């Protein structure tokens, strides 16, 4: 797993922790592009940022009580293991040099 992939995995975990009480697993992360943000403009002591685009692939268990608040989850098609799978796109801006960031998310 590359450093960027590890970084994204930590980001995905943070998103799920902060998202509320629903219980979902991030099964896979696909990074579709990485590019310099704002032509490499320096932002204070943090420096330049990188824009990462990709897709997060999730799985949720409709029978888990923590997922009861998800509207119509019980109507979604299930895979062989009983879970509902879905995906969502993401964009992440991160400092090129993580050591220069504040460390709050990554």
C-alpha positions as CSV (number, residue, x, y, z in Angstrom):
1,X,0.0,0.0,0.0
2,X,1.5,3.3,-1.0
3,X,1.8,6.3,1.3
4,X,-1.0,8.1,-0.7
5,X,-3.3,5.0,-0.4
6,X,-2.6,4.8,3.4
7,X,-3.4,8.5,3.7
8,X,-6.7,8.0,1.9
9,X,-7.6,5.0,4.0
10,X,-7.1,7.1,7.2
11,X,-9.2,9.9,5.6
12,X,-12.0,7.4,4.8
13,X,-11.9,6.1,8.4
14,X,-12.2,9.7,9.7
15,X,-15.2,10.3,7.5
16,X,-17.0,7.3,8.8
17,X,-16.2,8.1,12.4
18,X,-17.5,11.7,11.9
19,X,-20.5,10.8,9.8
20,X,-22.8,9.7,12.6
21,X,-24.0,6.4,14.0
22,X,-24.4,4.4,10.9
23,X,-22.0,1.4,10.6
24,X,-20.3,1.0,7.3
25,X,-17.1,-0.6,6.1
26,X,-14.8,1.0,3.5
27,X,-13.9,-2.1,1.5
28,X,-11.8,-0.5,-1.2
29,X,-10.4,2.8,-2.3
30,X,-9.7,3.7,-5.9
31,X,-7.6,6.8,-6.6
32,X,-8.4,8.0,-10.0
33,X,-6.2,11.1,-10.1
34,X,-3.6,13.1,-8.2
35,X,-2.7,16.6,-9.2
36,X,-1.1,19.8,-7.9
37,X,-3.7,22.1,-6.4
38,X,-3.9,25.8,-7.4
39,X,-0.8,25.6,-9.6
40,X,1.4,24.7,-6.6
41,X,0.5,27.9,-4.7
42,X,2.0,28.0,-1.2
43,X,-0.4,28.3,1.7
44,X,1.3,29.8,4.7
45,X,3.7,27.5,6.6
46,X,1.9,24.4,5.2
47,X,3.0,25.0,1.6
48,X,1.4,23.6,-1.6
49,X,-1.5,21.2,-1.6
50,X,-2.3,18.1,-3.7
51,X,-5.8,17.3,-5.0
52,X,-6.7,13.6,-4.9
53,X,-9.9,12.3,-6.6
54,X,-11.2,8.8,-6.2
55,X,-14.0,6.5,-5.3
56,X,-14.7,4.8,-1.9
57,X,-16.5,1.5,-2.0
58,X,-18.7,0.7,1.1
59,X,-20.6,-2.2,2.5
60,X,-23.3,-2.0,5.1
61,X,-25.3,-4.6,7.0
62,X,-29.0,-3.8,6.8
63,X,-29.6,-6.0,9.9
64,X,-27.2,-4.0,12.1
65,X,-29.3,-1.8,14.4
66,X,-26.9,1.1,13.9
67,X,-28.1,1.3,10.3
68,X,-31.8,1.5,11.1
69,X,-31.9,5.2,10.4
70,X,-30.8,4.8,6.7
71,X,-34.0,5.3,4.8
72,X,-35.1,2.3,2.7
73,X,-31.9,0.3,3.3
74,X,-34.0,-2.8,3.9
75,X,-35.3,-2.4,0.3
76,X,-31.8,-2.3,-1.3
77,X,-30.5,-5.4,-3.1
78,X,-28.1,-7.5,-1.0
79,X,-25.0,-9.4,-2.0
80,X,-24.5,-13.1,-1.2
81,X,-23.1,-12.1,2.3
82,X,-26.3,-10.1,3.1
83,X,-24.6,-6.7,2.8
84,X,-25.6,-3.8,0.7
85,X,-22.7,-2.3,-1.4
86,X,-22.4,1.2,-2.8
87,X,-19.8,3.7,-3.8
88,X,-19.2,7.4,-3.7
89,X,-16.7,9.8,-5.2
90,X,-14.4,11.9,-3.1
91,X,-12.0,14.8,-3.4
92,X,-9.3,15.3,-0.8
93,X,-7.0,18.3,-0.5
94,X,-3.9,17.4,1.5
95,X,-0.6,19.1,2.0
96,X,2.1,17.8,-0.3
97,X,4.4,17.5,2.8
98,X,2.1,16.1,5.6
99,X,4.8,17.0,8.2
100,X,4.0,20.7,7.5
101,X,0.2,20.3,8.1
102,X,-1.6,20.5,11.4
103,X,-2.3,16.8,11.5
104,X,-5.9,17.2,12.4
105,X,-7.3,14.9,9.7
106,X,-4.4,13.0,8.4
